[in-house]
Amino acid sequence: YFRAPKAFSKRVGHRTEEEKMAVIIQQLVGERTNGHFYPAISGVGQSHNYYPFGHQRQEDGIVTIALGLGRAVVEGERTLRFAPKFPQLLPQRSTVDDILDNSQRYFYSLKMDGSSAFLSTDEDAHLAKREVTDAEEEPAVKMLASTYMPDEHRIRDTTLIPGYRVLTFAPVLKFGQLPLADMLTDALKLGETGMGCPVELEFSVNWSNPSQAKPQFAFLQLRPMTARAESGRVTITTDERERAFCHTDKALGNAVKTDMADILFVRPDVFDPAHTVQIAREIGKLNAGLVKADRKYLLIGPGRWGSADRWLGIPVTWADISGVGAIVESASDKLTADPSQGSHFFHNITTMGINYITLSGGAKGDLDWAWLDTQPVAAQTAFVTHIHLPENLMLKVDGRSAQCVIYMPEENTA
């Protein structure tokens, strides 16, 4: 009766009216604490990672974990993503401010206070959404949290001192007190070998009092990644590469997008690293208008987007580019900076499925600036041009090869 399973059945070619049902009753993993029941960790692991960072590879996989029931993971709320082979490589948590901004603040538990609710299509009837700070004395939070010290602007990996609790999962990812990363590496490899395709694994961990009992790792569900729409196979043809005004072999994500007809780009002929702060302001104003009009756009510019160092790229904040659909990090002979791979907005681009396309730092690709200059201009500032195309762009990213092409549909390429 829910829309989500009906939509899933339609996508995979199942007719719901012909469906035969089997019911599996699975014991919930967790522990009862203060009138609530929840596991210490819930998560989803995927054997293929479409947003590899640094020396990660696509085949190293990716894991998303959260405190409490897995609702936070499924709903795309603030969680923690890591590659199981590199559990300490966390681009979305590279600074104290990043950790505070991106750490999980709410978690879900099952109400166990004796109240009852009519069981209908309201699947939330017995769920409680709680603040992590309200449960800081509960065993799971004490095991997985660290403490923020405002006077020092530091985070210490302990809960034995007073301060603001922050979910870092440091005992698991940093100190290896629970070999979760190693277990998931093996489980994902085994699942992919057994099913013959990239897989997605759901799991839970009960780990609240190590002095009394061993941790419990629960293997909940395994399915092909191809069951997810965003994990479908993307094919880029030779003809598409030849027609593309932008193409590269270094892009993050896996997608076919046709929802953008607007492009904001920093004009290379007037770009000056001394004016990157002004450029960020100009982009912010143009972004605000496009957000208000509910129009996603392609953003193109030199250097590291979001860099705190104004001489290495455009120092935009997420609020300045909140309506973006895809980002291109172009090359410029006026600045020298290693590609950022979207590290400054990594949490946003991964959770929102924003493609990050790199043309610098040794990437094999090209951008046709002359083509951009011939398109209809909707607005222009001192350094930024906004063009609005007569038809939506075609953007394709093949997550297996990291190749990307962006081009106009056939009828507009003559």
C-alpha positions as CSV (number, residue, x, y, z in Angstrom):
1,Y,0.0,0.0,0.0
2,F,3.0,2.3,0.2
3,R,4.1,4.4,-2.8
4,A,7.8,3.5,-2.4
5,P,7.5,-0.3,-2.9
6,K,5.0,0.2,-5.7
7,A,7.5,2.5,-7.5
8,F,10.3,0.0,-6.9
9,S,8.2,-2.8,-8.4
10,K,7.5,-0.7,-11.4
11,R,11.1,0.2,-11.9
12,V,12.3,-3.4,-11.8
13,G,9.4,-4.7,-14.0
14,H,7.2,-6.4,-11.4
15,R,3.5,-6.1,-11.7
16,T,2.2,-5.6,-8.1
17,E,-1.2,-7.1,-9.0
18,E,0.6,-10.4,-9.9
19,E,2.9,-10.3,-6.9
20,K,2.9,-13.3,-4.5
21,M,4.1,-12.4,-1.0
22,A,6.3,-14.2,1.5
23,V,6.7,-12.7,4.9
24,I,10.0,-12.9,6.9
25,I,9.9,-11.9,10.5
26,Q,13.4,-10.8,11.5
27,Q,14.4,-10.2,15.0
28,L,15.4,-6.5,15.6
29,V,18.9,-5.9,16.7
30,G,19.6,-3.6,19.6
31,E,19.2,-3.1,23.4
32,R,16.6,-1.6,25.6
33,T,17.7,1.6,27.3
34,N,15.5,4.2,29.1
35,G,12.3,3.2,27.5
36,H,13.8,2.9,24.0
37,F,15.2,0.0,21.9
38,Y,17.9,0.6,19.3
39,P,21.2,-0.8,18.0
40,A,24.4,1.1,18.5
41,I,25.1,1.2,14.8
42,S,22.9,0.7,11.7
43,G,24.3,1.0,8.2
44,V,24.4,0.2,4.5
45,G,27.5,-0.9,2.6
46,Q,27.9,-0.8,-1.2
47,S,30.7,-2.7,-3.0
48,H,31.1,0.0,-5.6
49,N,31.8,3.7,-4.7
50,Y,30.7,6.3,-7.3
51,Y,32.4,9.1,-5.2
52,P,35.9,7.9,-4.5
53,F,38.2,10.4,-2.8
54,G,42.0,10.6,-2.8
55,H,43.6,7.2,-3.4
56,Q,40.3,5.4,-3.0
57,R,39.1,3.3,-5.9
58,Q,35.5,2.7,-7.1
59,E,35.8,-1.0,-6.2
60,D,36.8,-0.2,-2.6
61,G,33.2,0.3,-1.8
62,I,31.5,2.8,0.5
63,V,29.6,2.4,3.9
64,T,27.1,4.8,5.5
65,I,26.5,4.4,9.3
66,A,24.4,6.0,11.9
67,L,23.6,5.6,15.6
68,G,20.2,3.9,16.2
69,L,17.8,2.4,13.8
70,G,18.6,2.6,10.1
71,R,15.9,5.2,9.3
72,A,18.5,8.0,9.4
73,V,20.6,6.2,6.7
74,V,17.6,5.4,4.4
75,E,16.2,8.9,4.7
76,G,19.6,10.5,3.8
77,E,19.9,12.4,7.0
78,R,23.2,13.3,8.6
79,T,25.3,10.2,8.8
80,L,28.9,9.1,8.3
81,R,30.3,7.8,5.0
82,F,33.6,6.0,4.8
83,A,35.4,3.6,2.5
84,P,35.9,0.4,4.5
85,K,39.5,0.0,3.2
86,F,40.3,3.6,4.4
87,P,38.1,4.2,7.5
88,Q,40.1,7.2,8.6
89,L,39.9,9.1,5.3
90,L,36.9,11.3,5.8
91,P,36.9,14.3,3.5
92,Q,33.6,15.6,4.9
93,R,35.2,15.8,8.4
94,S,38.6,17.2,7.6
95,T,38.3,20.1,10.2
96,V,36.7,20.6,13.6
97,D,34.1,22.9,11.9
98,D,33.3,20.2,9.3
99,I,32.8,17.6,12.1
100,L,30.4,19.9,14.0
101,D,28.5,20.7,10.9
102,N,28.1,17.2,9.4
103,S,27.9,14.9,12.5
104,Q,24.6,13.1,13.3
105,R,22.4,15.1,15.6
106,Y,19.2,13.0,15.7
107,F,18.7,9.2,15.8
108,Y,15.7,6.8,15.7
109,S,14.7,4.3,18.3
110,L,11.7,2.1,19.0
111,K,9.4,3.3,21.8
112,M,9.2,0.8,24.6
113,D,7.2,2.8,27.2
114,G,4.1,0.7,27.0
115,S,2.1,3.0,24.8
116,S,0.4,1.6,21.8
117,A,-0.8,3.0,18.5
118,F,-3.2,1.7,15.8
119,L,-1.1,-0.1,13.2
120,S,-2.0,1.3,9.8
121,T,0.0,2.9,7.0
122,D,1.7,5.1,9.6
123,E,5.0,3.2,9.8
124,D,6.3,5.9,12.2
125,A,3.7,5.2,14.9
126,H,6.2,3.5,17.3
127,L,9.4,5.4,16.2
128,A,11.0,8.1,18.3
129,K,13.3,10.7,16.8
130,R,15.7,11.8,19.5
131,E,18.5,14.2,19.9
132,V,21.9,12.6,20.5
133,T,22.6,15.1,23.3
134,D,19.5,13.9,25.1
135,A,20.9,10.4,25.2
136,E,24.5,11.2,26.0
137,E,24.4,9.0,29.2
138,E,23.1,6.0,27.3
139,P,25.8,3.3,26.7
140,A,25.8,3.4,22.9
141,V,26.3,7.1,22.8
142,K,29.0,7.0,25.4
143,M,30.8,4.3,23.3
144,L,30.6,6.1,20.0
145,A,30.8,9.8,20.8
146,S,33.7,12.3,21.3
147,T,33.6,15.6,23.2
148,Y,33.9,19.1,21.8
149,M,35.9,21.6,23.9
150,P,34.7,25.1,22.9
151,D,37.5,26.9,24.8
152,E,40.1,24.9,22.8
153,H,38.0,24.5,19.6
154,R,39.1,20.8,19.7
155,I,37.4,17.5,19.7
156,R,38.7,14.9,22.2
157,D,38.0,11.2,21.6
158,T,36.5,10.5,25.0
159,T,33.2,11.0,26.9
160,L,34.9,10.9,30.3
161,I,35.2,14.7,30.3
162,P,32.5,17.4,30.3
163,G,31.6,19.1,27.1
164,Y,29.3,18.8,24.0
165,R,29.0,15.2,22.7
166,V,29.7,14.7,19.0
167,L,29.1,11.4,17.2
168,T,32.5,10.6,15.6
169,F,32.5,6.8,15.8
170,A,36.2,7.2,16.7
171,P,36.4,4.0,18.8
172,V,35.4,2.1,15.6
173,L,37.0,3.9,12.8
174,K,40.0,5.5,14.4
175,F,41.0,3.0,17.2
176,G,39.6,-0.2,15.8
177,Q,38.0,-1.4,19.0
178,L,35.4,-3.0,16.8
179,P,36.8,-4.3,13.5
180,L,33.8,-3.1,11.6
181,A,35.7,-1.8,8.5
182,D,37.5,-5.1,8.0
183,M,34.3,-7.1,8.5
184,L,32.5,-5.0,5.9
185,T,35.4,-5.3,3.4
186,D,35.2,-9.1,3.6
187,A,31.4,-9.2,3.6
188,L,31.0,-6.9,0.5
189,K,33.7,-8.9,-1.4
190,L,32.0,-12.2,-0.5
191,G,28.6,-10.8,-1.5
192,E,29.9,-9.5,-4.8
193,T,31.6,-12.8,-5.6
194,G,28.5,-14.8,-4.7
195,M,26.0,-12.6,-6.6
196,G,28.3,-11.8,-9.6
197,C,27.6,-8.1,-9.5
198,P,28.0,-5.0,-7.2
199,V,26.0,-5.5,-4.1
200,E,24.4,-3.5,-1.3
201,L,24.4,-4.8,2.3
202,E,22.3,-3.8,5.2
203,F,23.6,-4.5,8.7
204,S,23.3,-3.5,12.4
205,V,25.7,-3.7,15.4
206,N,24.8,-4.2,19.0
207,W,27.7,-2.8,21.1
208,S,26.7,-1.0,24.2
209,N,28.7,-2.5,27.1
210,P,31.9,-4.3,26.0
211,S,32.7,-5.3,29.6
212,Q,29.6,-7.5,29.8
213,A,29.2,-8.9,26.3
214,K,30.9,-9.2,22.9
215,P,29.7,-6.9,20.1
216,Q,27.0,-8.4,17.8
217,F,27.3,-7.9,14.1
218,A,23.9,-8.6,12.3
219,F,23.9,-9.3,8.6
220,L,20.4,-8.1,7.6
221,Q,20.0,-8.1,3.9
222,L,22.0,-8.4,0.6
223,R,20.8,-7.3,-2.8
224,P,22.3,-6.2,-6.2
225,M,23.2,-2.5,-6.3
226,T,21.5,-2.4,-9.7
227,A,18.2,-2.5,-7.9
228,R,18.8,1.2,-7.1
229,A,18.0,3.7,-9.8
230,E,21.1,5.7,-9.3
231,S,23.2,2.6,-9.6
232,G,22.1,1.7,-13.1
233,R,24.7,1.1,-15.9
234,V,25.5,4.3,-17.8
235,T,27.0,3.9,-21.3
236,I,28.9,6.7,-23.1
237,T,29.3,6.3,-26.8
238,T,32.1,7.6,-29.1
239,D,29.6,9.8,-30.8
240,E,28.6,11.4,-27.5
241,R,32.2,12.1,-26.7
242,E,32.7,13.8,-30.0
243,R,29.6,15.9,-29.7
244,A,30.2,16.9,-26.1
245,F,31.2,20.5,-25.3
246,C,32.6,19.1,-22.0
247,H,34.2,15.7,-21.4
248,T,36.6,14.2,-19.0
249,D,37.9,10.9,-17.5
250,K,37.7,12.2,-14.0
251,A,34.2,12.7,-12.6
252,L,32.3,11.6,-9.5
253,G,28.9,10.0,-9.4
254,N,26.9,7.8,-11.7
255,A,24.0,9.5,-13.5
256,V,22.1,10.5,-16.6
257,K,20.7,14.0,-16.0
258,T,18.4,16.0,-18.3
259,D,17.2,18.6,-15.7
260,M,19.5,21.5,-16.4
261,A,19.1,24.3,-19.0
262,D,21.2,26.9,-17.1
263,I,25.0,27.3,-16.9
264,L,27.0,29.7,-14.7
265,F,30.6,30.0,-15.7
266,V,33.5,32.1,-14.6
267,R,34.9,33.7,-17.8
268,P,38.5,32.7,-18.3
269,D,39.5,35.9,-20.1
270,V,38.6,38.1,-17.1
271,F,39.3,35.7,-14.3
272,D,41.8,37.1,-11.7
273,P,42.7,35.1,-8.5
274,A,42.8,38.5,-6.7
275,H,39.0,38.8,-7.1
276,T,37.8,35.4,-6.1
277,V,35.9,36.7,-3.1
278,Q,33.9,39.0,-5.4
279,I,33.4,36.1,-7.9
280,A,31.9,34.1,-5.0
281,R,29.5,36.9,-4.2
282,E,28.4,37.2,-7.8
283,I,27.7,33.5,-8.0
284,G,25.8,33.7,-4.7
285,K,23.4,36.3,-6.2
286,L,22.9,34.4,-9.4
287,N,22.3,31.2,-7.4
288,A,19.6,32.9,-5.3
289,G,17.6,33.8,-8.4
290,L,17.9,30.2,-9.8
291,V,16.9,28.7,-6.5
292,K,13.9,30.9,-6.3
293,A,12.9,29.8,-9.9
294,D,13.5,26.2,-9.0
295,R,16.1,25.7,-11.8
296,K,19.2,23.6,-11.3
297,Y,22.3,24.6,-13.1
298,L,25.8,23.6,-14.2
299,L,28.6,25.5,-12.5
300,I,31.9,25.9,-14.2
301,G,35.0,27.7,-12.8
302,P,38.8,27.4,-12.1
303,G,40.5,25.9,-9.1
304,R,39.1,24.4,-5.9
305,W,35.4,25.2,-5.4
306,G,34.9,26.2,-1.7
307,S,38.6,26.6,-0.9
308,A,39.3,28.5,2.2
309,D,42.4,29.9,0.4
310,R,41.1,32.5,-2.0
311,W,44.2,32.0,-4.2
312,L,43.5,28.4,-4.9
313,G,39.9,28.7,-6.1
314,I,36.5,30.4,-5.7
315,P,35.8,30.6,-1.9
316,V,32.0,29.9,-2.1
317,T,30.0,28.5,0.8
318,W,27.3,25.9,0.2
319,A,24.7,28.7,0.5
320,D,26.3,30.4,-2.5
321,I,25.8,27.3,-4.7
322,S,22.8,25.5,-3.1
323,G,20.9,25.1,-6.3
324,V,23.7,23.5,-8.3
325,G,23.1,20.3,-10.2
326,A,26.7,19.5,-11.3
327,I,30.0,21.2,-10.7
328,V,33.0,21.5,-13.1
329,E,36.5,22.3,-11.7
330,S,38.2,23.7,-14.8
331,A,41.9,24.3,-15.4
332,S,43.5,27.8,-15.4
333,D,47.0,29.0,-16.1
334,K,46.4,31.8,-13.6
335,L,46.4,29.6,-10.5
336,T,48.0,26.3,-9.5
337,A,46.0,24.0,-7.3
338,D,45.6,20.3,-6.9
339,P,42.0,19.1,-7.7
340,S,39.8,19.1,-4.7
341,Q,37.4,16.3,-5.8
342,G,34.6,18.2,-4.1
343,S,36.2,17.8,-0.6
344,H,34.8,21.1,0.6
345,F,31.2,20.1,0.0
346,F,31.7,16.3,0.0
347,H,28.8,15.6,2.4
348,N,26.4,17.7,0.2
349,I,27.5,16.3,-3.2
350,T,27.3,12.7,-2.1
351,T,24.0,12.9,-0.2
352,M,22.4,15.0,-3.0
353,G,23.9,13.1,-5.9
354,I,25.7,16.1,-7.4
355,N,28.2,15.2,-10.0
356,Y,31.7,16.7,-9.5
357,I,33.7,17.0,-12.8
358,T,37.4,17.7,-12.9
359,L,39.3,19.0,-15.9
360,S,42.5,19.9,-14.0
361,G,45.3,18.1,-12.3
362,G,46.1,15.7,-15.2
363,A,42.6,14.8,-16.1
364,K,42.1,13.9,-19.7
365,G,39.3,16.1,-21.0
366,D,38.3,19.3,-22.6
367,L,35.9,22.2,-22.3
368,D,34.7,24.1,-25.4
369,W,34.8,27.7,-24.1
370,A,34.0,29.1,-27.6
371,W,30.7,27.1,-27.6
372,L,29.8,28.6,-24.3
373,D,30.5,32.1,-25.6
374,T,27.9,31.7,-28.4
375,Q,25.0,30.7,-26.2
376,P,22.2,33.1,-25.2
377,V,23.2,35.2,-22.2
378,A,20.6,35.5,-19.4
379,A,22.7,37.7,-17.1
380,Q,26.3,38.8,-16.8
381,T,28.4,40.2,-13.9
382,A,31.9,41.4,-13.9
383,F,33.3,37.9,-13.8
384,V,30.4,35.4,-14.2
385,T,28.1,34.7,-17.2
386,H,24.7,33.0,-16.8
387,I,23.4,31.4,-20.0
388,H,20.0,29.9,-20.4
389,L,19.7,27.2,-23.1
390,P,16.7,26.6,-25.3
391,E,16.6,23.0,-24.2
392,N,18.0,21.0,-21.2
393,L,21.5,19.6,-21.3
394,M,22.4,15.9,-21.4
395,L,24.9,15.0,-18.7
396,K,26.1,11.4,-18.4
397,V,28.6,10.1,-15.9
398,D,29.7,6.5,-16.0
399,G,30.6,5.6,-12.4
400,R,32.6,2.5,-13.6
401,S,35.1,4.5,-15.6
402,A,34.6,8.0,-14.1
403,Q,34.0,9.3,-17.6
404,C,31.7,12.2,-18.2
405,V,30.1,13.9,-21.2
406,I,27.9,17.0,-21.4
407,Y,26.2,17.9,-24.6
408,M,23.1,19.4,-26.2
409,P,20.5,17.0,-27.6
410,E,20.8,16.1,-31.3
411,E,18.3,18.6,-32.6
412,N,20.3,21.5,-31.1
413,T,23.8,20.5,-32.2
414,A,23.4,21.4,-35.9
